[in-house]
Structure formats: C-alpha cells, structure tokens
Amino acid sequence: MARKQKRPSLKARQQTSAVTPESARADLDAGRFREAMAAFKELLKQAPEGNDRDALRGGLADAYEGRARQLGAKGMHKEALVMWENRAASGTLPVHPDHVVCLLRLGRVAQVMPMLEDPSLKADPGSGALLLGHLAAQTLAGTAGIAEALPAEDPIRVQATVAEEALDAYCVGNDQALAQALKAIPFRSPYRDLVQILKALSRLDPAARDHRGDWTEEARNEGAKLLDRVEDNSGFARLRDAARLALLSEIELAPKLREVGPATRDLVFSLRGWPAERAILWNELQTLGDSPQPKELLRLMFRHRRVLGETWVHERGLRLLLPKPQTDAKWWIEVSGKPLRKIDGYLLDAWESEADPDPWNVVTYWQDYADLLLDAAEHRVEPGSETALRIALVRRRAETLFQILQRMEPDSDPESLPGTIAAELESSLEYDPDDRATYLGLIAYYLRGGKALKDARRILKRAQDHWPTDKAVLAAAMDTAIASGAFKKAATIAADILAVDPINSGVRERLVEAHLAHARKNLRDQRPDLAMRALALAEDWSRTERTRERLDLVRGLAELLAFDPQGEGRLLALAEGLGNGLAARLILVLEASACGILGARLLKQLGLSKSPTPDEADLRAFFSRLRAHLDTGAKLPSEVSQQLNDPLKRAARLKLDQAEIESICETLRRTELHDARLAFADAALKRWRGEPVFELHAFEARHRGVVPWNIPMRETLRLERALERARDNGDSRLVHRIIEALSGPSLPFGGPPRGGFGGGFIDDVWDDEDDDIDAPLVDGDMDGRSIALLADMVRTLGPSGFRALMQMPGPVGESMRAMERAIGKDALDRMINALAADLDLDDLPFPDSGIFDTGPSPSTRKRNRAKRKRR
C-alpha cells in the first residue's frame, strides 16, 4: 500500500515562499553555502525558462563550489568531490582546477587525464601551471598512472628523475649532490616549489643550532623566506607546511604539533632529526593531557630514562615531589623501586624552604645542603669543577631569591642576616672564582654606608687580579676610591675607563658627584679655597646641564664664604633661572644644608626669605626636584622642612587632579613635611569625600608619633571605614597599608598593647610579661581574649586577606610569619578556618583542646632530622 505523502508544514511553506534571488545571493556572499544551495534549488523549481533561470543556475554552481572548498579545507575530499560533480552537472560550465585537484588527491588519475584536455584549462596559464604542480607532486608521491598517461617529452616525466635525485640527496645528507640536482631543475619546472622547500630545509643542519638546540634566528628567517614563495594552492603546500613546523623553536612547536595529523607530525619529526625514541616519548606525553599529574609524569620519565638520561630524570624528577616532598616521596619508591638518597632529602628540604618568605630558613637549609655536598666529595673539590659550581650556586641562592645585599647596609654583627649572606657569597667565590657579578655585588654592598671600606678593597683586589682592564671592575675601583676620599686616584681610573668607553656618561657623573662631595666637605670645614679647587677638577668632567647647575650652586656658596661679590649674583641668577619660586628655594636650601650653611640665612641674604605661594608649574617643578633628591637615598634636612612647610600648605588650595595629589601625598610621606601632607590630604577629601588613600594620608599625617590608644575613637573608626572601601575596591596594597596604620608603630603580636582597629582590633595577643614572639604559643599562653581579637581580624579580612597579610613585608607580615613558625602551618590553617566559620568562642579550638598539639614546628622537625642525619 502506497504511503500518503506528507505535506510540508505551514512554517516550511512560509519559509519557502520567503526565498528570493536576493536572499539566496546574500547567503552565498555570507558563506552560508548549504542555505544558498537549498534556496537556489527552490528558486529553480519555480522559475520559468529564460535569462533569470541561467542566473539561478550560476548561483547554484557558485554555492556548490563554495561548499566543496569548505569540505576540502577540512580534509573531507570524498564529500567535496560530490559537490564538484554536482557543480559539473548543474550546467555547461568549464572544468574547475580545484575539481581536478580533488580527483588527484583521491587517486582517480583515470578521470583526471581527459579533463586536462579541457580548452578552458589550456587557455588559462595559471590553472595549467597549478595542475602541473599537483601532477608533479603526485608523481613524486608514487601515484600510479600519471607518468604513463603523459607524453614522453612532458616536463613532469622528463624532470621527475632529477627531482627524485634531489630528494634522495637531501634524505642522505649529501649537500653537494643536492645542490647539483636543484640546479638542474629549471625555474619554470612543475617541480619549482620543491626546489624552494628543499633549499629551506637545507638550512636546518647541525651547524645552524644555538646553545638551546634550536635553529638559529638567521637560519629560521632564511628558511621562512624561501617557504613563503610556495603558494597555498601549490601541489607541494602540505610539504611546505610541514617544513614550516620544522623551522619552529621547541617552545613554539609543541602546541602546533597537536593541531596536525599523525602523517604530518611524523614528517616533522623526521625533518627535525628526531630519533624514533623521542617521537614515541612525545606521543606518550600527549596522552597525559595538557596538565599531566606529577605522579604520571614521573612514571613516564622513569620509563624513558635511558633516552632522557639517568641524571636528568633524577634531578627533574625530584622537582615533581614538590610542594609536598615528605608525603610524595613514596611516589619515588613506587616508580623507581629505590628510596631517596640522603642528599636528595636535603635538597628537597632546601627547595621546600623557598616557599617560606623567611630568608633565614632559605640560608640555613641551603647551607646544610652545601655542607653535605662537601662531605660527599671523595677528594678535594677543585674550583670550577661541576661539584664546585653547584656549591657556589647553592651559596648564592638566598641572595638570588631575596636580593638582601642590594637593599641593606653592612653592620657590625657578622651573625646578622646580611652579614651571613655576604659570608655565603664570599664562600661561593672559593668554588667559582670567575663569577664577576658576585665580586661586583659584594663591593657595592660593602661600599654602601661607607662602613666596610676595608672589605670592599679586599674583594676589589681579588676582582682586579682576574679582570684588570674590565670596565665594570674599573668602575667598582673608581667607586671604592671615591668612597675612600682618593679623588685623584678616582680621576685616573675614570680616565682609563673613558679611554675604552668614551661615551660612558655614568663614570663622568659619578666623578663629578665625588668632587662635589669633596667641595661640600671643604665648605663645611670653612675652607672655600680648597672647595674651589675641587670644583675646578669637577668642571673638567662635567658634560650635562644638571651637573653644571650643581657646580654653579656650590661655586656660588664658596664665593659667598670667601666674601666674593660674584657669589650672590651667581646664586640669584640661578634662582631666577629656576623661576624664583619654591623649586628654586628647595635647591638653594638643600645645597646650603649640604655645605653646612644655614638655609634661612642664605635666603635672607639673597632677599628670598619670603616664600611665595607656588603656582601649578612651580609646584610640579618643586616635587620633581624633591623626588629626585629623595630617590638618591638622601633625607630632607629638618631645616629645609621648616622653610617649606608653610608655602606648601598654601599650595594645597590649587585645583590639581586626583592622581597628582595622590603622588604629592606619597612624596610628602617620605619627608617630615607632615603639615603639608595633611593639608593636601584634607583638601583632597573635600573634593573626593571618603577616598580611602587620602583618609590614610590624613590619618598618618595627623597622628604621627601618637601611640594608637591615644588616638580618638572617631578617627580610628573613620579609617576602618576607609579600609572597608579599599577592600571593596580590590586595592589589596592599600588595605595592607591601612592595616599597618591601624596596628600602630610596632609588631601587632608582640610587646605591650598598641591598640588599633577601633581601640582593640589588633591588640596585645601575647602575655604582657613575656615579649618573646614564640614563647606564649609554645607555652600555651594564648587565651580566649587573644583568639577573639584574631577572630575579628579573620572576619574583617577574610581567610585569603589574612593569609595575604602574612606575606606582606614589614613588621605586620613578619610577626604573622613568626606565629606560623611557632604553631605550624597546619595548626594556623585550622584556626583561621574555624574563625572564618564564625564559630562561637566556646566552640573554638583553644590551645588546650589540641589545635596546637602538633608537636614541634615544621622548621624544628626538619632541623632535628638534619642533625640526626649528620650524626
């Protein structure tokens, strides 16, 4: 029984009736080829014979062509061929070259050869050359039937032999034979694209690799230029794409390999010269995913340790045990079948210590590891040997991580943190005496503050023995001479440096500064004649406007002291050049103070004692000069502060933008100009009410030197509201600064009560009679009141904010870390989580309930273990 034909739905009929030639053409232009095909077919059913019908057939053919290209780009050549055949059947259209290419890719040579005789293809030189290139590529690939169907004199047959010889020569690495074969292939040959690809690949030889094993930039650029000559529709385009991948660096290659098929991937491996074992390793690694689990990665590494190297697998495998080496060490036994060595345990402890922001832990654990390396050495460790270099790097590890010596001055205590790190660096030079950076770093550290010149000279002597003519060592020698007051010697060294580096402006400037410092010292000693002599020497080296200005200033002061009438005129001219405003007064008073001259007296003598209210330009110039002075590490003398406070307070009335006022307040924070800072902060708060950063500046400036418990409650509450706004704004840095301001000037968890946070948010957590940070926790002396105060902190900051506070530099973060070291990280985490859960105080785990019953702290446990190992 025949089925009843289902009628199309009303919606389908409405959509069909809505199709127009314009909508069909719009789908075609937009790349919606399936919709365009359906639309043109529907229109053809309805259209009568005539020109309109021919246009619709052309549109349908274009839609078939577009869809065929889409499918071909996806590698769906069989599906694409259906579209090409539909296009051919839709009217009397000329053969399309891409139709022929699709047949070639499917190996249907018998269908291709008759199509090559199509007049439209022969009339188009571009299409003909394209198809010849594809036929040439298929011939080299071994596709049967092509050569037999071509005339004996056809270029594809004639030149196939020499093209094969070129391929064979490249595969066996015979560069001479390759060059001869490539020369034999004509410029317009169907194999011309193969020539460009083989020339590019010939750049990838072992001599073209850099220290990391990648191709050099020059080789990659040359190869890329040659490959760019091969067009995307070439028969050799896929070989070109593989060659492009082979040119990539190791880092760039890995993600690209995941995007290509296995055949292309294997070809890239061969082009890069990877052995079969490495290709297998790469494929296995991909099965672990983008983020493999450490245990599975360790298992893979041990499975291929013969290829990767036993030493490499051992050292990199240890890294996979972090950040929990004590618990994850069982992976090692499970995977390798052997327990960790004693020295591996020390190394893991040292790596783990780096997660702690306390530099002392890092120093201690790396010292233990270095000592064990020395004990394990069977013979004396020779400087420069592999073991010696390892020990040297270990000794430098703490400074590499924390740059302590770059920020601190030497002190008299050799057991201090900087003293210990300096000793470690000096020890590293015994094992690696050729590390110039360590010598220079130690010299700079010992020169800082001028308290360890003897040590600086000692290290400098050793550096000069190694590099007597090195520019950096000569510069260090000049700095040492300047710090010692040996200015003639410094000038001689500077001349030696400039002889080999005449554009070294830094050397000139440091020497000018040295002579200026000498001149100022002479002026403080009331010896203007000697000062003038030092200035004359400095004049020989001065090359910049900045140094000339400073020389003129000091010369003018020297002339005043020598009762030379030129001095007053010189200084007035300088002040006028600076605008006779606040910036000019700052420069004059700063220089006078450095030369031992009272700034107020100088300004009175020059008729500049009355300071005008600065305009915006003068104010910007003033703060630019002030920041430059502070950035040198110098402080603002109190006399200068007294001279400038009042005019700066008046300048706070200027209508500056918010960012500029914030910058001004930050600069004033580095000085004793508290009244001016308060004036600017109050002026900003009138315009931007409640802005947290200005609330902080106003609070700090208004209550400088005041113990927190004497600050009015309303002021503290106002800053606490600013803290909430800063937290809502996501400004964690400002949150930390406000917390420090509320915590008072000393450690929030040590010493007598300091107040803060509403008169008690961070109060005295410890027993008043014992200021030792560790003792109260160890002794169980942390009571319910202390827990309540900590609870307030956790609830206000949140667990993440509380932990972020622990990482903050300064006294707050240091005291927090001391608490963590005392009770252990696990105990502190449990306490924070309990407090964050807003449990009732009666339900909280107090010390006597076992929250702190974790035995010795982690650091104590490790130190005890280390001692046992050494015994």
Salt bridges, closest charged atoms under 4 A:
ASP27 OD1 - ARG32 NH2 2.79
GLU49 OE2 - ARG53 NE 3.28
GLU49 OE1 - ARG57 NH2 3.99
ASP54 OD1 - ARG57 NH1 3.01
ASP62 OD2 - ARG25 NH1 3.91
GLU65 OE2 - ARG69 NH2 3.12
GLU65 OE1 - ARG87 NE 3.79
GLU65 OE2 - HIS96 NE2 3.23
ASP98 OD2 - ARG69 NH1 2.65
GLU117 OE1 - LYS122 NZ 2.62
ASP210 OD2 - ARG212 NH2 3.27
ASP214 OD1 - ARG272 NH2 3.88
GLU217 OE1 - ARG220 NH1 3.97
GLU222 OE1 - ARG203 NE 3.05
ASP228 OD1 - ARG244 NH2 2.99
ASP232 OD1 - ARG240 NH1 2.81
ASP241 OD1 - ARG240 NH2 2.79
GLU250 OE2 - ARG272 NH2 3.18
GLU250 OE1 - ARG278 NH2 2.98
GLU252 OE1 - ARG220 NH2 2.56
GLU284 OE1 - ARG303 NH2 3.00
GLU284 OE1 - HIS304 NE2 3.04
GLU296 OE1 - ARG299 NE 3.84
GLU310 OE2 - ARG305 NE 3.47
GLU315 OE1 - ARG316 NH1 3.88
GLU315 OE2 - ARG390 NH2 3.05
GLU334 OE2 - LYS295 NZ 3.18
GLU334 OE2 - ARG299 NH2 3.39
ASP344 OD2 - HIS314 NE2 3.07
ASP344 OD1 - ARG341 NH2 3.07
ASP349 OD2 - ARG865 NH2 2.64
GLU352 OE1 - LYS862 NZ 2.62
GLU354 OE2 - ARG397 NE 2.63
ASP358 OD2 - ARG821 NH1 3.18
ASP368 OD2 - ARG863 NH1 2.35
ASP368 OD1 - ARG870 NH1 3.50
ASP371 OD1 - ARG395 NH2 3.47
GLU382 OE2 - ARG380 NH1 3.07
GLU424 OE1 - ARG395 NH1 3.37
GLU426 OE1 - ARG458 NH1 2.69
ASP432 OD2 - ARG396 NH2 3.14
ASP434 OD1 - HIS466 NE2 3.69
ASP435 OD2 - ARG396 NH2 3.92
ASP455 OD1 - ARG458 NH2 2.89
ASP465 OD1 - LYS461 NZ 3.16
ASP470 OD1 - ARG436 NH1 2.82
ASP479 OD1 - ARG510 NE 2.80
ASP501 OD2 - LYS471 NZ 3.86
GLU509 OE2 - ARG546 NH1 2.87
GLU513 OE2 - ARG546 NH1 3.77
GLU513 OE2 - ARG550 NH1 2.67
ASP525 OD2 - LYS521 NZ 3.48
ASP529 OD2 - ARG527 NH2 2.86
GLU539 OE1 - ARG555 NH2 3.25
GLU545 OE2 - ARG548 NH1 3.66
GLU549 OE2 - ARG625 NH1 2.61
ASP552 OD1 - ARG555 NH1 3.45
ASP552 OD1 - ARG570 NH1 3.89
GLU559 OE2 - ARG570 NH2 2.99
GLU591 OE2 - ARG520 NE 2.49
GLU616 OE1 - ARG620 NH2 3.30
ASP631 OD1 - ARG670 NH2 2.91
GLU660 OE2 - ARG620 NE 2.59
GLU666 OE2 - HIS697 NE2 3.18
GLU666 OE2 - ARG737 NH1 2.77
GLU672 OE1 - HIS674 NE2 3.09
ASP675 OD1 - ARG704 NH2 3.40
ASP682 OD1 - ARG702 NH2 3.25
GLU695 OE1 - ARG718 NE 2.73
GLU700 OE1 - ARG669 NE 3.48
GLU700 OE1 - ARG677 NH2 2.40
GLU715 OE1 - ARG702 NH1 3.65
GLU715 OE1 - HIS703 NE2 3.66
GLU724 OE1 - ARG727 NH1 3.04
ASP763 OD2 - ARG785 NH2 3.74
GLU814 OE1 - ARG817 NH2 3.19
GLU814 OE2 - ARG821 NH2 3.27
ASP829 OD1 - ARG803 NH2 3.51
ASP829 OD2 - LYS825 NZ 2.96
ASP838 OD1 - ARG795 NE 3.01
